[in-house]
C-alpha cells in the first residue's frame, strides 16, 4: 500500500518514536540578509547533514534555490512568517508564505513564529481566551505594555474574565 503525502513527510521528519529531532533554523536571511553565497550555503547544508541534522528551516525564497540532493539527506521545514529590522515595527511577524504552496514546492512541514508583544499587533486577538485558557502578562497589557504595571493590570483583567466579571 502506498503512503499518503502526509505520512511520507512525517516519516522524513521523525525517524522513530523516541528519536529526538535535530532541526537547524536557517531562516534568518529575511531578517538579516544572506550570510553566504549559494555555494557556501550548499556546503553548509552538506556539513549539517554529515553531522546529524535531520531537518532545516528556511523561508519560501530559499526553498526554490535548494538543490534536489538536499531532500535525500535533510527534511525541509518552511517558515511562514518573518520580520525585519527595517520594518516600522521590527518585532511584528508578517505572513510571507502559504501552507499549500510550500507543500507543493517540496516542504515536509511548515512553521510559524509569533512575537507576543509587538507594538502593532492586534492585542485583543492575542489575549482573547481560548477555551478555558486565559492569558495574562505584560505582553497582553493594553496600558504600560512591557512594564510591571502592565503585568499587574493584565493579571487583574484575566482574573475578572475567569471569575465572569
N, C-alpha and C positions, 0 to 999 in steps of 0.2 A: 504494500500500500504506500502511495506517495505521501509525503508530509506536506502540510499546508505551509504557505509562506511564513506565517507567524511562527510555526513550530521550527522551521529551518532557522529563522533569525534568532529565536531564543536559544536554540542549540549552539549557534555560533557564539553567543554571549556567555552562556553558563555551561561550564564543562562537566559539572556534577553537582549533586545536591549540597555538598558541604565545601566545595571548592570556592575560595574567595575570588572575586573578580578584580583584576588589576587593570584599571581604566585610567588612561592618561589624557588629561584635558590639553588640547592644542587649539582651543577656541578663542584665544586672546588677541588674534590678529585684527578683529574688528575694533577692539578697544585700543590697542597699542600699535597697530600696523604690523606688517610682516617682520618676522625675526630672522629670516634667512631666505635665500633664493630657492627656486624649485628643486634644484639638485641637492641642496643642503637639507631641504625638507624631506625629500625621498630617502636620503641617507639616514636621517633621524628616525623615520618610520622603520627602516630595517634594523637599526640599533634597538629600538623599542621591542620589536618582535623577537629579535635574538635574545633579549634579556627578560623575557617572560611576560611582557604586556599582553593582555587579552584583547583590549579594545582601545580606540582613540575617540576623542570627542572633537569634532570640527564644526565649522559653520558651513552653510549651504554652498557658499562660494568656493570653499576648498574641496568640497565633495566632488565637484566636476573635474578637479585637477588631480585627483588621486589616481595613481597608476593601477591598472586592474590587478596587478600582482599583490597589492595590499590586501585585497579581500581574501586571498588564500592564507594570509598569516594573521590578520587582525580583524576583529569586528569593528564596525564603524557606527558611531552614535553621532547624530547631528543635533547641534544646539539650536533651538528655535528662537531664542531671544538673545539680544545683545544690547550693550550700552557702549558709549564712547565718551572719553573725557572732553571731546569737542562739542558735545550737545549742551543745550541750555541747562539741562539737569543731568549731569554725568552719572547719576545713580539710577536713573529711570531705565528700565528694560523695555526695549522695543521688540515686537514680534517681527522677525526677519525671514521666517520660513513657515511652510505649512507641512503638517504631518504627511499627508498623502503624497505630496510632491517629493519629499525627502525619501520616503519608502520606494517610490517609483525610480528614483535615481540611485538606489542601492544601499540606503541606510539600513542597518539592522535594528536600530532603535532611535528614539529622539529624546531630548532632554530640554528642560526649561529652567530658567533661573529667575527668581522673583526677589527683588530687594524691597523688603518691607521697610517703609520709612522714607521712600523717595518723596521729595518735596512736591512733585507734580502728580503723584498717583491719586487714584480715587480711593481715599481712605475709607469711605463708607463701605465700599465693596471689600476692602481688605479686612476690616474688623467686624463685618456682619457675622452674626452667629452662624455656625454650620452645625445643624442638628443641636446636640447638647453641648457643643464646644463654643465657648465664649472667649474672645481674645482681649487681652489687656497688655499694657506695656507702653513705654514711651513712644514706640513706633506707631502705635494706634491712637495717640493723643491728637485731639483737634486743636489744642492750645498748649503751648510750651512743649511742642514736639521736640524730642531729643533730650529733655531735661527731667530731673526727678519730679518736679511738679506735674509734668505731663504724665509720668508713670502713675502718680497718685490719682490724678483725675480720671485716667482711663481705667484704673482699677475700680474706682467708685462706679463708673459707668457700667462696667462689666458686671459688678455685683448687683447693681439695680436691674440689669437685664435678667440675671439668674433668678433674682427674687421676684421678678414680674413687675417691677416698678418703673 
